[in-house]
Amino acid sequence: MLNPDLSLLRSYMPEDDLEVRPPVITHFARDGKDLVFINAHHVSGTDNPTCVAVRQAVETCDPRFLIVEGFPSAWGVSPERYLALVQTYERNGFAEGGEGAFAVSIAHPRGIQFQGGEPTDTELLAIARTKGFSLLDYVGCLLLL
């Protein structure tokens, strides 16, 4: 189990958005299972350190499966509708779609399956309701995002 050092946490400051940090590829292993996590800035296009890290991870870590930000896991494994979006993003040089779509574009042709890593609004609302929040509270929260 990882034990985070919470003393390293500090409040967010607007100037934090100006600080550029390089992507980090972290490998976790336990009980014969491996997880490779890419911590990077969200990007558009492919000429950036984030996409370099994504390509490096796909080509050198030999993943068997990808979990991708940006679409719900409820869409299932390697959903055709996301592949159609990836093809559109690819034609436009990934001006949209970000690093997740880019990862799928280089992993899927290698036979690597993928799935979204996001909950659906229905799932999030159900959790919010168990915490005493109403539909109006939830919609208000979405407006703030």
C-alpha positions as CSV (number, residue, x, y, z in Angstrom):
1,M,0.0,0.0,0.0
2,L,1.2,3.5,-0.8
3,N,1.4,5.9,2.1
4,P,1.3,9.5,0.7
5,D,3.2,12.3,2.5
6,L,0.3,14.8,2.9
7,S,2.7,17.4,4.2
8,L,3.8,17.9,0.6
9,L,0.3,19.2,-0.3
10,R,-0.3,22.9,-0.6
11,S,-3.1,25.1,-1.8
12,Y,-3.6,25.7,-5.5
13,M,-2.4,29.0,-6.7
14,P,-3.3,30.5,-10.2
15,E,0.4,30.8,-11.1
16,D,0.5,27.0,-10.8
17,D,-1.0,26.8,-14.3
18,L,2.0,28.7,-15.7
19,E,4.5,26.1,-14.4
20,V,5.3,23.5,-16.9
21,R,6.3,20.1,-15.6
22,P,7.5,17.2,-17.7
23,P,5.3,14.1,-18.1
24,V,6.1,11.3,-15.7
25,I,5.6,7.6,-16.4
26,T,5.2,5.6,-13.2
27,H,5.2,1.8,-12.9
28,F,3.3,0.2,-10.1
29,A,3.5,-3.6,-9.5
30,R,1.8,-5.8,-6.9
31,D,0.6,-9.4,-6.8
32,G,1.8,-10.1,-10.3
33,K,-0.1,-7.2,-11.7
34,D,1.4,-4.1,-13.3
35,L,0.0,-0.6,-13.9
36,V,1.8,2.0,-15.9
37,F,0.4,5.5,-15.2
38,I,1.2,8.6,-17.3
39,N,1.0,11.9,-15.3
40,A,1.0,14.7,-17.9
41,H,-0.7,17.9,-19.0
42,H,-3.7,17.6,-21.2
43,V,-2.7,18.6,-24.8
44,S,-3.9,19.1,-28.3
45,G,-1.7,18.1,-31.3
46,T,1.0,15.6,-31.0
47,D,4.2,17.6,-31.0
48,N,4.6,17.9,-27.3
49,P,6.2,16.0,-24.3
50,T,2.9,14.4,-23.3
51,C,2.5,12.6,-26.6
52,V,6.1,11.6,-26.6
53,A,5.6,10.0,-23.2
54,V,2.4,8.3,-24.4
55,R,4.2,6.9,-27.5
56,Q,7.1,5.8,-25.3
57,A,4.8,4.0,-22.8
58,V,2.9,2.2,-25.5
59,E,6.0,1.1,-27.4
60,T,8.2,0.1,-24.5
61,C,5.9,-1.0,-21.7
62,D,4.0,-3.6,-23.9
63,P,0.5,-2.8,-22.4
64,R,-2.2,-5.3,-22.7
65,F,-5.0,-2.8,-22.0
66,L,-5.5,1.0,-21.8
67,I,-7.7,3.0,-19.5
68,V,-8.4,6.3,-21.2
69,E,-9.7,9.6,-19.8
70,G,-12.4,11.4,-21.6
71,F,-15.3,8.9,-22.1
72,P,-17.3,6.7,-19.8
73,S,-16.3,3.1,-19.0
74,A,-20.0,2.2,-19.6
75,W,-19.3,2.5,-23.3
76,G,-17.6,-0.9,-23.0
77,V,-14.3,-2.3,-24.3
78,S,-12.8,-0.7,-27.5
79,P,-16.1,0.9,-28.4
80,E,-16.6,1.6,-32.1
81,R,-18.1,5.1,-31.5
82,Y,-14.9,6.2,-29.7
83,L,-12.8,4.7,-32.5
84,A,-14.8,6.8,-35.0
85,L,-14.0,9.9,-32.9
86,V,-10.3,9.0,-32.8
87,Q,-10.3,8.7,-36.6
88,T,-11.8,12.2,-36.8
89,Y,-9.3,13.6,-34.3
90,E,-6.4,11.9,-36.2
91,R,-7.5,13.5,-39.5
92,N,-7.4,16.9,-37.7
93,G,-3.9,16.3,-36.3
94,F,-5.4,15.7,-32.8
95,A,-6.3,19.4,-32.5
96,E,-9.1,17.8,-30.4
97,G,-9.3,14.5,-28.5
98,G,-6.1,15.0,-26.5
99,E,-3.6,12.4,-25.4
100,G,-6.2,9.8,-24.7
101,A,-7.3,9.7,-28.3
102,F,-3.7,9.8,-29.4
103,A,-2.9,6.8,-27.2
104,V,-5.8,4.8,-28.7
105,S,-4.6,5.7,-32.2
106,I,-1.2,4.1,-31.6
107,A,-2.3,1.3,-29.4
108,H,-5.4,0.0,-31.1
109,P,-3.6,-1.0,-34.4
110,R,-1.3,-3.1,-32.2
111,G,-4.3,-5.1,-31.0
112,I,-4.4,-3.4,-27.6
113,Q,-7.9,-3.0,-26.2
114,F,-9.0,0.1,-24.3
115,Q,-11.8,1.4,-22.1
116,G,-12.9,4.8,-20.9
117,G,-12.1,5.6,-17.3
118,E,-14.9,8.1,-16.5
119,P,-18.2,7.4,-14.6
120,T,-21.4,8.4,-16.3
121,D,-23.5,11.3,-15.1
122,T,-26.1,8.8,-13.9
123,E,-23.5,7.1,-11.7
124,L,-22.2,10.4,-10.3
125,L,-25.7,11.6,-9.5
126,A,-26.4,8.4,-7.7
127,I,-23.3,8.8,-5.5
128,A,-24.2,12.5,-4.9
129,R,-27.7,11.6,-3.8
130,T,-26.2,9.1,-1.3
131,K,-24.3,12.0,0.2
132,G,-27.5,14.1,0.5
133,F,-27.2,16.2,-2.6
134,S,-30.1,16.9,-4.9
135,L,-30.3,16.9,-8.7
136,L,-30.3,20.7,-8.6
137,D,-27.1,20.5,-6.5
138,Y,-25.5,18.2,-9.1
139,V,-26.5,20.3,-12.0
140,G,-25.1,23.4,-10.3
141,C,-21.8,21.6,-9.8
142,L,-21.7,20.8,-13.5
143,L,-22.2,24.4,-14.4
144,L,-19.1,25.3,-12.3
145,L,-17.0,22.9,-14.2
